[in-house]
Structures are given as C-alpha cells and as structure tokens.
C-alpha cells in the first residue's frame, strides 16, 4: 500500500466494487447500496463468479468462488480485500 492509508484503499476498492456491481446489474452506480447484500441487489451466481475473476485481474488476489457469500456486502468485501491485499503484498 505505497503511500495510501487503509481508509483510502478501502474507499478506492469500494468505488471499484460499486462500479463492477453496477455494470453486472445494468444499473447506475448511484443505485448500488453498499450495505445491502449482493443477493438482495440481484447479483446472481454467474456475476459473482465473474466478479471473482475481475478481482483476481485487478488486485492480483486469488479469491474463493464463495467470496460474495462470505462477504455479502460491498463494504464487507472491500474491507476483506484490502486486508487480504495488505497481508499478501498484492496490488
């Protein structure tokens, strides 16, 4: 995390996740609720798996296919991803 605070990294990751989820759901990013579960927002299992691929490509992290169920909101997932990236030295 060169020069970034943890909060900045979480904010950046949250914004990226919002954009990705909005694209999968074909919604405007402003319509995405960071506190609602992915399931409640309509994210299906295929989109969740695609999100895992995007995370691996974007962050260099290998994540489990159950990521969206293990960390079911944008805020929860962003915090997990930033913590995991910091621990692994990825990004």
N, CA, C and O atoms as a CHARMM CRD file, in Angstrom:
* protein
*
  364
    1    1 UNK  N      0.83000  -1.17600   0.00000 PROA 1      0.00000
    2    1 UNK  CA     0.00000   0.00000   0.00000 PROA 1      0.00000
    3    1 UNK  C      0.87400   1.24000   0.00000 PROA 1      0.00000
    4    1 UNK  O      0.91600   1.97500   0.98600 PROA 1      0.00000
    5    2 UNK  N      1.53800   1.46200  -1.04600 PROA 2      0.00000
    6    2 UNK  CA     2.50600   2.53800  -1.15600 PROA 2      0.00000
    7    2 UNK  C      1.84200   3.89900  -1.04000 PROA 2      0.00000
    8    2 UNK  O      1.13300   4.33400  -1.94800 PROA 2      0.00000
    9    3 UNK  N      2.07800   4.57500   0.09400 PROA 3      0.00000
   10    3 UNK  CA     1.59400   5.92400   0.26500 PROA 3      0.00000
   11    3 UNK  C      0.11200   6.07200   0.54300 PROA 3      0.00000
   12    3 UNK  O     -0.35900   7.19200   0.74000 PROA 3      0.00000
   13    4 UNK  N     -0.63000   4.99400   0.56700 PROA 4      0.00000
   14    4 UNK  CA    -2.07300   5.09500   0.81200 PROA 4      0.00000
   15    4 UNK  C     -2.38300   4.63000   2.22000 PROA 4      0.00000
   16    4 UNK  O     -1.77700   3.68700   2.72900 PROA 4      0.00000
   17    5 UNK  N     -3.34200   5.31000   2.84500 PROA 5      0.00000
   18    5 UNK  CA    -3.81700   4.82700   4.12900 PROA 5      0.00000
   19    5 UNK  C     -4.80700   3.70000   3.86900 PROA 5      0.00000
   20    5 UNK  O     -5.31300   3.53900   2.75800 PROA 5      0.00000
   21    6 UNK  N     -5.06700   2.94000   4.89500 PROA 6      0.00000
   22    6 UNK  CA    -6.02700   1.84400   4.78300 PROA 6      0.00000
   23    6 UNK  C     -7.39600   2.37600   4.36400 PROA 6      0.00000
   24    6 UNK  O     -8.07800   1.76300   3.54300 PROA 6      0.00000
   25    7 UNK  N     -7.79700   3.51900   4.92900 PROA 7      0.00000
   26    7 UNK  CA    -9.09900   4.10000   4.59000 PROA 7      0.00000
   27    7 UNK  C     -9.16500   4.47800   3.11300 PROA 7      0.00000
   28    7 UNK  O    -10.17500   4.22800   2.45700 PROA 7      0.00000
   29    8 UNK  N     -8.09800   5.07900   2.58500 PROA 8      0.00000
   30    8 UNK  CA    -8.07800   5.42600   1.16600 PROA 8      0.00000
   31    8 UNK  C     -8.18700   4.18300   0.30200 PROA 8      0.00000
   32    8 UNK  O     -8.88100   4.18600  -0.71500 PROA 8      0.00000
   33    9 UNK  N     -7.50500   3.12100   0.70600 PROA 9      0.00000
   34    9 UNK  CA    -7.55700   1.87700  -0.06100 PROA 9      0.00000
   35    9 UNK  C     -8.95400   1.26700  -0.01900 PROA 9      0.00000
   36    9 UNK  O     -9.45000   0.76100  -1.02500 PROA 9      0.00000
   37   10 UNK  N     -9.58200   1.31900   1.15100 PROA 10     0.00000
   38   10 UNK  CA   -10.94300   0.79200   1.25600 PROA 10     0.00000
   39   10 UNK  C    -11.88900   1.62700   0.39800 PROA 10     0.00000
   40   10 UNK  O    -12.74200   1.07900  -0.29900 PROA 10     0.00000
   41   11 UNK  N    -11.74100   2.94600   0.44700 PROA 11     0.00000
   42   11 UNK  CA   -12.59500   3.82500  -0.36700 PROA 11     0.00000
   43   11 UNK  C    -12.41300   3.53300  -1.85500 PROA 11     0.00000
   44   11 UNK  O    -13.39000   3.45600  -2.60000 PROA 11     0.00000
   45   12 UNK  N    -11.17100   3.37100  -2.28200 PROA 12     0.00000
   46   12 UNK  CA   -10.87400   3.08400  -3.67700 PROA 12     0.00000
   47   12 UNK  C    -11.45000   1.72100  -4.08900 PROA 12     0.00000
   48   12 UNK  O    -12.02500   1.58100  -5.16800 PROA 12     0.00000
   49   13 UNK  N    -11.28900   0.73700  -3.22700 PROA 13     0.00000
   50   13 UNK  CA   -11.80000  -0.60600  -3.51100 PROA 13     0.00000
   51   13 UNK  C    -13.32300  -0.59800  -3.52500 PROA 13     0.00000
   52   13 UNK  O    -13.93800  -1.23300  -4.38200 PROA 13     0.00000
   53   14 UNK  N    -13.93400   0.11000  -2.58900 PROA 14     0.00000
   54   14 UNK  CA   -15.39500   0.23200  -2.54400 PROA 14     0.00000
   55   14 UNK  C    -15.91200   0.85100  -3.84800 PROA 14     0.00000
   56   14 UNK  O    -16.87500   0.35700  -4.43400 PROA 14     0.00000
   57   15 UNK  N    -15.27400   1.92600  -4.29300 PROA 15     0.00000
   58   15 UNK  CA   -15.70200   2.59500  -5.52800 PROA 15     0.00000
   59   15 UNK  C    -15.57500   1.65200  -6.72400 PROA 15     0.00000
   60   15 UNK  O    -16.45100   1.62400  -7.58800 PROA 15     0.00000
   61   16 UNK  N    -14.49900   0.88700  -6.77400 PROA 16     0.00000
   62   16 UNK  CA   -14.30600  -0.06100  -7.87000 PROA 16     0.00000
   63   16 UNK  C    -15.38500  -1.15500  -7.83100 PROA 16     0.00000
   64   16 UNK  O    -15.94600  -1.51700  -8.86600 PROA 16     0.00000
   65   17 UNK  N    -15.66900  -1.67500  -6.63300 PROA 17     0.00000
   66   17 UNK  CA   -16.70600  -2.69900  -6.49500 PROA 17     0.00000
   67   17 UNK  C    -18.08200  -2.15700  -6.89400 PROA 17     0.00000
   68   17 UNK  O    -18.84600  -2.84200  -7.57400 PROA 17     0.00000
   69   18 UNK  N    -18.39200  -0.94600  -6.47900 PROA 18     0.00000
   70   18 UNK  CA   -19.67800  -0.34300  -6.85100 PROA 18     0.00000
   71   18 UNK  C    -19.80200  -0.28800  -8.37200 PROA 18     0.00000
   72   18 UNK  O    -20.84300  -0.63800  -8.92700 PROA 18     0.00000
   73   19 UNK  N    -18.74500   0.14700  -9.03600 PROA 19     0.00000
   74   19 UNK  CA   -18.75600   0.23900 -10.49600 PROA 19     0.00000
   75   19 UNK  C    -18.97200  -1.13500 -11.12500 PROA 19     0.00000
   76   19 UNK  O    -19.77800  -1.27400 -12.04500 PROA 19     0.00000
   77   20 UNK  N    -18.26500  -2.14400 -10.64200 PROA 20     0.00000
   78   20 UNK  CA   -18.38000  -3.50100 -11.19600 PROA 20     0.00000
   79   20 UNK  C    -19.78900  -4.05400 -10.97200 PROA 20     0.00000
   80   20 UNK  O    -20.39000  -4.60100 -11.89700 PROA 20     0.00000
   81   21 UNK  N    -20.31600  -3.91900  -9.76400 PROA 21     0.00000
   82   21 UNK  CA   -21.65200  -4.43300  -9.44300 PROA 21     0.00000
   83   21 UNK  C    -22.69300  -3.71300 -10.30000 PROA 21     0.00000
   84   21 UNK  O    -23.61700  -4.33800 -10.81900 PROA 21     0.00000
   85   22 UNK  N    -22.54000  -2.41100 -10.44200 PROA 22     0.00000
   86   22 UNK  CA   -23.47700  -1.63700 -11.27600 PROA 22     0.00000
   87   22 UNK  C    -23.46700  -2.16200 -12.70700 PROA 22     0.00000
   88   22 UNK  O    -24.52300  -2.29300 -13.32600 PROA 22     0.00000
   89   23 UNK  N    -22.29600  -2.46000 -13.23000 PROA 23     0.00000
   90   23 UNK  CA   -22.21300  -2.98900 -14.59400 PROA 23     0.00000
   91   23 UNK  C    -22.90000  -4.34700 -14.70000 PROA 23     0.00000
   92   23 UNK  O    -23.64700  -4.59300 -15.64800 PROA 23     0.00000
   93   24 UNK  N    -22.65100  -5.22700 -13.73300 PROA 24     0.00000
   94   24 UNK  CA   -23.28900  -6.54800 -13.76700 PROA 24     0.00000
   95   24 UNK  C    -24.80500  -6.45000 -13.67900 PROA 24     0.00000
   96   24 UNK  O    -25.52400  -7.20300 -14.33500 PROA 24     0.00000
   97   25 UNK  N    -25.28600  -5.52000 -12.86700 PROA 25     0.00000
   98   25 UNK  CA   -26.73000  -5.37800 -12.66300 PROA 25     0.00000
   99   25 UNK  C    -27.37200  -4.42600 -13.66000 PROA 25     0.00000
  100   25 UNK  O    -28.58600  -4.22100 -13.63700 PROA 25     0.00000
  101   26 UNK  N    -26.55900  -3.84600 -14.53500 PROA 26     0.00000
  102   26 UNK  CA   -27.03000  -2.88600 -15.52900 PROA 26     0.00000
  103   26 UNK  C    -27.80900  -1.75300 -14.86700 PROA 26     0.00000
  104   26 UNK  O    -28.92000  -1.40800 -15.26900 PROA 26     0.00000
  105   27 UNK  N    -27.17800  -1.18700 -13.83200 PROA 27     0.00000
  106   27 UNK  CA   -27.75100  -0.06400 -13.08800 PROA 27     0.00000
  107   27 UNK  C    -26.74200   1.06200 -13.04500 PROA 27     0.00000
  108   27 UNK  O    -25.56800   0.87600 -13.36800 PROA 27     0.00000
  109   28 UNK  N    -27.20200   2.21700 -12.64900 PROA 28     0.00000
  110   28 UNK  CA   -26.32400   3.34300 -12.39400 PROA 28     0.00000
  111   28 UNK  C    -25.61900   3.09100 -11.06200 PROA 28     0.00000
  112   28 UNK  O    -26.22200   2.54300 -10.13900 PROA 28     0.00000
  113   29 UNK  N    -24.36400   3.48100 -10.95400 PROA 29     0.00000
  114   29 UNK  CA   -23.60200   3.25600  -9.72000 PROA 29     0.00000
  115   29 UNK  C    -24.29800   3.87300  -8.49400 PROA 29     0.00000
  116   29 UNK  O    -24.18900   3.34400  -7.38700 PROA 29     0.00000
  117   30 UNK  N    -25.00500   4.97800  -8.69100 PROA 30     0.00000
  118   30 UNK  CA   -25.71000   5.63800  -7.58600 PROA 30     0.00000
  119   30 UNK  C    -26.83500   4.77900  -7.01400 PROA 30     0.00000
  120   30 UNK  O    -27.27600   5.00800  -5.88800 PROA 30     0.00000
  121   31 UNK  N    -27.30100   3.79300  -7.78000 PROA 31     0.00000
  122   31 UNK  CA   -28.37500   2.90900  -7.32100 PROA 31     0.00000
  123   31 UNK  C    -27.86700   1.75500  -6.46000 PROA 31     0.00000
  124   31 UNK  O    -28.66800   1.03200  -5.86800 PROA 31     0.00000
  125   32 UNK  N    -26.55800   1.57500  -6.38200 PROA 32     0.00000
  126   32 UNK  CA   -25.99400   0.44700  -5.64500 PROA 32     0.00000
  127   32 UNK  C    -25.89400   0.80500  -4.17000 PROA 32     0.00000
  128   32 UNK  O    -25.34400   1.84600  -3.81200 PROA 32     0.00000
  129   33 UNK  N    -26.42600  -0.06100  -3.32100 PROA 33     0.00000
  130   33 UNK  CA   -26.43600   0.13900  -1.87400 PROA 33     0.00000
  131   33 UNK  C    -25.27400  -0.65100  -1.27300 PROA 33     0.00000
  132   33 UNK  O    -25.26000  -1.88100  -1.33600 PROA 33     0.00000
  133   34 UNK  N    -24.30400   0.05000  -0.69400 PROA 34     0.00000
  134   34 UNK  CA   -23.11300  -0.62300  -0.16100 PROA 34     0.00000
  135   34 UNK  C    -23.42700  -1.49700   1.04900 PROA 34     0.00000
  136   34 UNK  O    -22.63200  -2.36700   1.40500 PROA 34     0.00000
  137   35 UNK  N    -24.57700  -1.27500   1.68400 PROA 35     0.00000
  138   35 UNK  CA   -24.94200  -2.04600   2.86600 PROA 35     0.00000
  139   35 UNK  C    -25.87700  -3.21500   2.56600 PROA 35     0.00000
  140   35 UNK  O    -26.05700  -4.09400   3.40800 PROA 35     0.00000
  141   36 UNK  N    -26.47300  -3.23300   1.37600 PROA 36     0.00000
  142   36 UNK  CA   -27.37600  -4.33100   1.00400 PROA 36     0.00000
  143   36 UNK  C    -26.55200  -5.52000   0.52900 PROA 36     0.00000
  144   36 UNK  O    -25.46700  -5.35400  -0.02800 PROA 36     0.00000
  145   37 UNK  N    -27.07300  -6.71100   0.75300 PROA 37     0.00000
  146   37 UNK  CA   -26.35200  -7.89100   0.28200 PROA 37     0.00000
  147   37 UNK  C    -26.37500  -7.93300  -1.24400 PROA 37     0.00000
  148   37 UNK  O    -27.26100  -7.37800  -1.89300 PROA 37     0.00000
  149   38 UNK  N    -25.37700  -8.60600  -1.78500 PROA 38     0.00000
  150   38 UNK  CA   -25.33300  -8.76400  -3.23900 PROA 38     0.00000
  151   38 UNK  C    -26.59100  -9.48000  -3.72800 PROA 38     0.00000
  152   38 UNK  O    -27.15200  -9.13000  -4.76700 PROA 38     0.00000
  153   39 UNK  N    -27.01900 -10.47200  -2.97800 PROA 39     0.00000
  154   39 UNK  CA   -28.21700 -11.23400  -3.34300 PROA 39     0.00000
  155   39 UNK  C    -29.44800 -10.32800  -3.37200 PROA 39     0.00000
  156   39 UNK  O    -30.25200 -10.39900  -4.30200 PROA 39     0.00000
  157   40 UNK  N    -29.59400  -9.48100  -2.35900 PROA 40     0.00000
  158   40 UNK  CA   -30.74000  -8.57500  -2.29700 PROA 40     0.00000
  159   40 UNK  C    -30.74100  -7.58600  -3.45900 PROA 40     0.00000
  160   40 UNK  O    -31.79900  -7.11800  -3.88000 PROA 40     0.00000
  161   41 UNK  N    -29.56600  -7.27200  -3.96900 PROA 41     0.00000
  162   41 UNK  CA   -29.47100  -6.34000  -5.09000 PROA 41     0.00000
  163   41 UNK  C    -29.64800  -7.02400  -6.43800 PROA 41     0.00000
  164   41 UNK  O    -29.73000  -6.36200  -7.47200 PROA 41     0.00000
  165   42 UNK  N    -29.70800  -8.36600  -6.42000 PROA 42     0.00000
  166   42 UNK  CA   -29.97300  -9.09400  -7.65200 PROA 42     0.00000
  167   42 UNK  C    -28.76400  -9.70800  -8.32800 PROA 42     0.00000
  168   42 UNK  O    -28.85900 -10.16000  -9.46900 PROA 42     0.00000
  169   43 UNK  N    -27.61800  -9.73200  -7.64000 PROA 43     0.00000
  170   43 UNK  CA   -26.41700 -10.33200  -8.22900 PROA 43     0.00000
  171   43 UNK  C    -26.57600 -11.84800  -8.23800 PROA 43     0.00000
  172   43 UNK  O    -26.78500 -12.45900  -7.19100 PROA 43     0.00000
  173   44 UNK  N    -26.47800 -12.44800  -9.40900 PROA 44     0.00000
  174   44 UNK  CA   -26.61700 -13.89900  -9.49200 PROA 44     0.00000
  175   44 UNK  C    -25.26100 -14.59100  -9.37400 PROA 44     0.00000
  176   44 UNK  O    -24.22300 -13.93000  -9.33000 PROA 44     0.00000
  177   45 UNK  N    -25.27600 -15.91400  -9.32300 PROA 45     0.00000
  178   45 UNK  CA   -24.04100 -16.66700  -9.09500 PROA 45     0.00000
  179   45 UNK  C    -23.04100 -16.50700 -10.23600 PROA 45     0.00000
  180   45 UNK  O    -21.83300 -16.50000  -9.99700 PROA 45     0.00000
  181   46 UNK  N    -23.52000 -16.38100 -11.46200 PROA 46     0.00000
  182   46 UNK  CA   -22.59900 -16.18800 -12.59500 PROA 46     0.00000
  183   46 UNK  C    -21.88200 -14.84200 -12.48600 PROA 46     0.00000
  184   46 UNK  O    -20.68100 -14.75400 -12.74000 PROA 46     0.00000
  185   47 UNK  N    -22.60800 -13.81000 -12.11400 PROA 47     0.00000
  186   47 UNK  CA   -21.98900 -12.49200 -11.94800 PROA 47     0.00000
  187   47 UNK  C    -21.02000 -12.50900 -10.77000 PROA 47     0.00000
  188   47 UNK  O    -19.96400 -11.88000 -10.82400 PROA 47     0.00000
  189   48 UNK  N    -21.37400 -13.22200  -9.71200 PROA 48     0.00000
  190   48 UNK  CA   -20.48900 -13.32100  -8.54800 PROA 48     0.00000
  191   48 UNK  C    -19.17300 -14.00000  -8.92700 PROA 48     0.00000
  192   48 UNK  O    -18.10600 -13.58600  -8.47500 PROA 48     0.00000
  193   49 UNK  N    -19.24900 -15.03700  -9.75100 PROA 49     0.00000
  194   49 UNK  CA   -18.03700 -15.71200 -10.21000 PROA 49     0.00000
  195   49 UNK  C    -17.21900 -14.79900 -11.11500 PROA 49     0.00000
  196   49 UNK  O    -15.99100 -14.77600 -11.03500 PROA 49     0.00000
  197   50 UNK  N    -17.89200 -14.05700 -11.96600 PROA 50     0.00000
  198   50 UNK  CA   -17.19000 -13.10400 -12.83300 PROA 50     0.00000
  199   50 UNK  C    -16.50500 -12.02500 -12.00200 PROA 50     0.00000
  200   50 UNK  O    -15.40300 -11.58300 -12.32700 PROA 50     0.00000
  201   51 UNK  N    -17.16500 -11.60700 -10.93100 PROA 51     0.00000
  202   51 UNK  CA   -16.56700 -10.61900 -10.03600 PROA 51     0.00000
  203   51 UNK  C    -15.27000 -11.15900  -9.43200 PROA 51     0.00000
  204   51 UNK  O    -14.29300 -10.42200  -9.29500 PROA 51     0.00000
  205   52 UNK  N    -15.26200 -12.43400  -9.07300 PROA 52     0.00000
  206   52 UNK  CA   -14.03700 -13.05100  -8.53800 PROA 52     0.00000
  207   52 UNK  C    -12.90700 -12.96700  -9.55400 PROA 52     0.00000
  208   52 UNK  O    -11.76900 -12.66100  -9.20000 PROA 52     0.00000
  209   53 UNK  N    -13.21800 -13.23700 -10.80900 PROA 53     0.00000
  210   53 UNK  CA   -12.21200 -13.13200 -11.87300 PROA 53     0.00000
  211   53 UNK  C    -11.70800 -11.69500 -12.00000 PROA 53     0.00000
  212   53 UNK  O    -10.51000 -11.46200 -12.16200 PROA 53     0.00000
  213   54 UNK  N    -12.63200 -10.73300 -11.92400 PROA 54     0.00000
  214   54 UNK  CA   -12.25000  -9.32100 -12.02200 PROA 54     0.00000
  215   54 UNK  C    -11.33400  -8.92100 -10.87100 PROA 54     0.00000
  216   54 UNK  O    -10.36600  -8.18600 -11.06600 PROA 54     0.00000
  217   55 UNK  N    -11.64100  -9.40200  -9.68100 PROA 55     0.00000
  218   55 UNK  CA   -10.82200  -9.10400  -8.50200 PROA 55     0.00000
  219   55 UNK  C     -9.42700  -9.68300  -8.68400 PROA 55     0.00000
  220   55 UNK  O     -8.43100  -9.02400  -8.38700 PROA 55     0.00000
  221   56 UNK  N     -9.36000 -10.91200  -9.17100 PROA 56     0.00000
  222   56 UNK  CA    -8.06300 -11.53800  -9.40200 PROA 56     0.00000
  223   56 UNK  C     -7.25700 -10.73600 -10.41200 PROA 56     0.00000
  224   56 UNK  O     -6.05700 -10.53200 -10.22600 PROA 56     0.00000
  225   57 UNK  N     -7.90800 -10.27500 -11.48700 PROA 57     0.00000
  226   57 UNK  CA    -7.22700  -9.48300 -12.51300 PROA 57     0.00000
  227   57 UNK  C     -6.81200  -8.11000 -11.98400 PROA 57     0.00000
  228   57 UNK  O     -5.68800  -7.66600 -12.21900 PROA 57     0.00000
  229   58 UNK  N     -7.71700  -7.44100 -11.27200 PROA 58     0.00000
  230   58 UNK  CA    -7.47700  -6.07200 -10.79600 PROA 58     0.00000
  231   58 UNK  C     -6.49700  -6.00900  -9.63100 PROA 58     0.00000
  232   58 UNK  O     -5.61900  -5.14600  -9.60200 PROA 58     0.00000
  233   59 UNK  N     -6.64400  -6.91800  -8.67500 PROA 59     0.00000
  234   59 UNK  CA    -5.88000  -6.82100  -7.44100 PROA 59     0.00000
  235   59 UNK  C     -4.76000  -7.85200  -7.32600 PROA 59     0.00000
  236   59 UNK  O     -3.92000  -7.76200  -6.43000 PROA 59     0.00000
  237   60 UNK  N     -4.74700  -8.81900  -8.21800 PROA 60     0.00000
  238   60 UNK  CA    -3.72100  -9.85900  -8.13600 PROA 60     0.00000
  239   60 UNK  C     -3.94400 -10.82400  -6.98700 PROA 60     0.00000
  240   60 UNK  O     -3.01200 -11.49600  -6.54500 PROA 60     0.00000
  241   61 UNK  N     -5.16900 -10.89600  -6.50600 PROA 61     0.00000
  242   61 UNK  CA    -5.51200 -11.80500  -5.41500 PROA 61     0.00000
  243   61 UNK  C     -6.25000 -13.01400  -5.97300 PROA 61     0.00000
  244   61 UNK  O     -7.07800 -12.88400  -6.87400 PROA 61     0.00000
  245   62 UNK  N     -5.94900 -14.17800  -5.43900 PROA 62     0.00000
  246   62 UNK  CA    -6.73400 -15.36300  -5.76800 PROA 62     0.00000
  247   62 UNK  C     -7.79000 -15.47800  -4.67700 PROA 62     0.00000
  248   62 UNK  O     -7.46800 -15.62500  -3.49800 PROA 62     0.00000
  249   63 UNK  N     -9.06800 -15.40900  -5.08800 PROA 63     0.00000
  250   63 UNK  CA   -10.16200 -15.44400  -4.11400 PROA 63     0.00000
  251   63 UNK  C    -11.03800 -16.67200  -4.35600 PROA 63     0.00000
  252   63 UNK  O    -11.09700 -17.21100  -5.46100 PROA 63     0.00000
  253   64 UNK  N    -11.69600 -17.08500  -3.31700 PROA 64     0.00000
  254   64 UNK  CA   -12.59800 -18.24000  -3.39100 PROA 64     0.00000
  255   64 UNK  C    -13.86200 -17.85700  -4.15700 PROA 64     0.00000
  256   64 UNK  O    -14.29100 -16.70500  -4.10300 PROA 64     0.00000
  257   65 UNK  N    -14.45900 -18.81000  -4.86800 PROA 65     0.00000
  258   65 UNK  CA   -15.69300 -18.52500  -5.60100 PROA 65     0.00000
  259   65 UNK  C    -16.86400 -18.17400  -4.68100 PROA 65     0.00000
  260   65 UNK  O    -17.88500 -17.66500  -5.14500 PROA 65     0.00000
  261   66 UNK  N    -16.72600 -18.44000  -3.40100 PROA 66     0.00000
  262   66 UNK  CA   -17.78100 -18.11800  -2.43000 PROA 66     0.00000
  263   66 UNK  C    -17.62100 -16.71500  -1.83700 PROA 66     0.00000
  264   66 UNK  O    -18.32300 -16.35900  -0.89100 PROA 66     0.00000
  265   67 UNK  N    -16.71000 -15.92600  -2.38400 PROA 67     0.00000
  266   67 UNK  CA   -16.40500 -14.60500  -1.84200 PROA 67     0.00000
  267   67 UNK  C    -17.64800 -13.74700  -1.61900 PROA 67     0.00000
  268   67 UNK  O    -17.78600 -13.12100  -0.56800 PROA 67     0.00000
  269   68 UNK  N    -18.55200 -13.71200  -2.59400 PROA 68     0.00000
  270   68 UNK  CA   -19.74700 -12.86200  -2.49200 PROA 68     0.00000
  271   68 UNK  C    -20.70500 -13.34000  -1.40600 PROA 68     0.00000
  272   68 UNK  O    -21.52300 -12.56000  -0.91800 PROA 68     0.00000
  273   69 UNK  N    -20.61500 -14.58900  -1.02900 PROA 69     0.00000
  274   69 UNK  CA   -21.47000 -15.10500   0.04600 PROA 69     0.00000
  275   69 UNK  C    -20.76000 -15.00100   1.38400 PROA 69     0.00000
  276   69 UNK  O    -21.40600 -14.81400   2.41500 PROA 69     0.00000
  277   70 UNK  N    -19.44500 -15.11900   1.38000 PROA 70     0.00000
  278   70 UNK  CA   -18.67500 -14.99500   2.62000 PROA 70     0.00000
  279   70 UNK  C    -18.59600 -13.54000   3.08800 PROA 70     0.00000
  280   70 UNK  O    -18.52200 -13.27200   4.28800 PROA 70     0.00000
  281   71 UNK  N    -18.61100 -12.61200   2.14400 PROA 71     0.00000
  282   71 UNK  CA   -18.53800 -11.16900   2.42200 PROA 71     0.00000
  283   71 UNK  C    -19.63500 -10.51500   1.57000 PROA 71     0.00000
  284   71 UNK  O    -19.35500  -9.95000   0.51300 PROA 71     0.00000
  285   72 UNK  N    -20.89400 -10.59800   2.04800 PROA 72     0.00000
  286   72 UNK  CA   -22.06300 -10.35500   1.19200 PROA 72     0.00000
  287   72 UNK  C    -22.45400  -8.91000   0.90700 PROA 72     0.00000
  288   72 UNK  O    -23.47700  -8.67200   0.26400 PROA 72     0.00000
  289   73 UNK  N    -21.67000  -7.94200   1.36500 PROA 73     0.00000
  290   73 UNK  CA   -21.96000  -6.54400   1.02600 PROA 73     0.00000
  291   73 UNK  C    -20.70100  -5.89600   0.45300 PROA 73     0.00000
  292   73 UNK  O    -19.59400  -6.40700   0.62600 PROA 73     0.00000
  293   74 UNK  N    -20.87900  -4.79300  -0.21500 PROA 74     0.00000
  294   74 UNK  CA   -19.72800  -4.09000  -0.78400 PROA 74     0.00000
  295   74 UNK  C    -18.76700  -3.65800   0.30500 PROA 74     0.00000
  296   74 UNK  O    -17.55700  -3.82600   0.15700 PROA 74     0.00000
  297   75 UNK  N    -19.27400  -3.10800   1.39400 PROA 75     0.00000
  298   75 UNK  CA   -18.38600  -2.67900   2.47600 PROA 75     0.00000
  299   75 UNK  C    -17.61900  -3.85000   3.08300 PROA 75     0.00000
  300   75 UNK  O    -16.42100  -3.74400   3.34700 PROA 75     0.00000
  301   76 UNK  N    -18.30900  -4.96200   3.30200 PROA 76     0.00000
  302   76 UNK  CA   -17.64600  -6.13400   3.87500 PROA 76     0.00000
  303   76 UNK  C    -16.58300  -6.68200   2.92300 PROA 76     0.00000
  304   76 UNK  O    -15.48600  -7.04600   3.34800 PROA 76     0.00000
  305   77 UNK  N    -16.91600  -6.73600   1.64500 PROA 77     0.00000
  306   77 UNK  CA   -15.96500  -7.26200   0.67300 PROA 77     0.00000
  307   77 UNK  C    -14.77500  -6.32700   0.50600 PROA 77     0.00000
  308   77 UNK  O    -13.63700  -6.78800   0.41800 PROA 77     0.00000
  309   78 UNK  N    -15.01900  -5.03300   0.46100 PROA 78     0.00000
  310   78 UNK  CA   -13.92200  -4.06800   0.31600 PROA 78     0.00000
  311   78 UNK  C    -12.94900  -4.18400   1.48200 PROA 78     0.00000
  312   78 UNK  O    -11.73500  -4.20000   1.27900 PROA 78     0.00000
  313   79 UNK  N    -13.47200  -4.26400   2.69400 PROA 79     0.00000
  314   79 UNK  CA   -12.60300  -4.39200   3.86900 PROA 79     0.00000
  315   79 UNK  C    -11.79500  -5.68200   3.80900 PROA 79     0.00000
  316   79 UNK  O    -10.60000  -5.67800   4.10300 PROA 79     0.00000
  317   80 UNK  N    -12.43400  -6.77900   3.43200 PROA 80     0.00000
  318   80 UNK  CA   -11.74500  -8.05500   3.32100 PROA 80     0.00000
  319   80 UNK  C    -10.64800  -8.00000   2.26100 PROA 80     0.00000
  320   80 UNK  O     -9.53200  -8.46200   2.50000 PROA 80     0.00000
  321   81 UNK  N    -10.95400  -7.44400   1.10700 PROA 81     0.00000
  322   81 UNK  CA    -9.98900  -7.40300   0.01800 PROA 81     0.00000
  323   81 UNK  C     -8.77600  -6.54400   0.35700 PROA 81     0.00000
  324   81 UNK  O     -7.64300  -6.92400   0.06000 PROA 81     0.00000
  325   82 UNK  N     -9.00600  -5.39700   0.97400 PROA 82     0.00000
  326   82 UNK  CA    -7.89100  -4.52000   1.34400 PROA 82     0.00000
  327   82 UNK  C     -7.01900  -5.19600   2.39700 PROA 82     0.00000
  328   82 UNK  O     -5.79200  -5.14200   2.31900 PROA 82     0.00000
  329   83 UNK  N     -7.64900  -5.82500   3.37100 PROA 83     0.00000
  330   83 UNK  CA    -6.89300  -6.53100   4.40700 PROA 83     0.00000
  331   83 UNK  C     -6.08400  -7.67300   3.79200 PROA 83     0.00000
  332   83 UNK  O     -4.90700  -7.84100   4.11100 PROA 83     0.00000
  333   84 UNK  N     -6.70600  -8.45000   2.91900 PROA 84     0.00000
  334   84 UNK  CA    -6.03600  -9.58500   2.27600 PROA 84     0.00000
  335   84 UNK  C     -4.88300  -9.10300   1.39500 PROA 84     0.00000
  336   84 UNK  O     -3.81000  -9.70700   1.38300 PROA 84     0.00000
  337   85 UNK  N     -5.11200  -8.00700   0.65400 PROA 85     0.00000
  338   85 UNK  CA    -4.06200  -7.46700  -0.20900 PROA 85     0.00000
  339   85 UNK  C     -2.87500  -6.98200   0.63000 PROA 85     0.00000
  340   85 UNK  O     -1.71900  -7.19700   0.26500 PROA 85     0.00000
  341   86 UNK  N     -3.17200  -6.33200   1.74800 PROA 86     0.00000
  342   86 UNK  CA    -2.09900  -5.83700   2.61200 PROA 86     0.00000
  343   86 UNK  C     -1.28800  -6.99200   3.19600 PROA 86     0.00000
  344   86 UNK  O     -0.06200  -6.91900   3.27800 PROA 86     0.00000
  345   87 UNK  N     -1.97900  -8.05500   3.59900 PROA 87     0.00000
  346   87 UNK  CA    -1.30500  -9.21700   4.18200 PROA 87     0.00000
  347   87 UNK  C     -0.46800  -9.96600   3.16300 PROA 87     0.00000
  348   87 UNK  O      0.57100 -10.53400   3.50300 PROA 87     0.00000
  349   88 UNK  N     -0.91900  -9.97000   1.90700 PROA 88     0.00000
  350   88 UNK  CA    -0.21800 -10.75300   0.88500 PROA 88     0.00000
  351   88 UNK  C      0.77800  -9.92000   0.08600 PROA 88     0.00000
  352   88 UNK  O      1.58100 -10.46300  -0.67200 PROA 88     0.00000
  353   89 UNK  N      0.72400  -8.60700   0.25500 PROA 89     0.00000
  354   89 UNK  CA     1.60600  -7.73900  -0.51500 PROA 89     0.00000
  355   89 UNK  C      1.13600  -7.54200  -1.94500 PROA 89     0.00000
  356   89 UNK  O      1.88800  -7.03400  -2.77600 PROA 89     0.00000
  357   90 UNK  N     -0.10400  -7.93900  -2.24800 PROA 90     0.00000
  358   90 UNK  CA    -0.65400  -7.79100  -3.60300 PROA 90     0.00000
  359   90 UNK  C     -1.03100  -6.34300  -3.85200 PROA 90     0.00000
  360   90 UNK  O     -1.03700  -5.51000  -2.94500 PROA 90     0.00000
  361   91 UNK  N     -1.34600  -6.06800  -5.11700 PROA 91     0.00000
  362   91 UNK  CA    -1.86000  -4.79300  -5.60600 PROA 91     0.00000
  363   91 UNK  C     -0.77600  -4.05100  -6.24200 PROA 91     0.00000
  364   91 UNK  O     -0.98900  -2.94000  -6.72700 PROA 91     0.00000
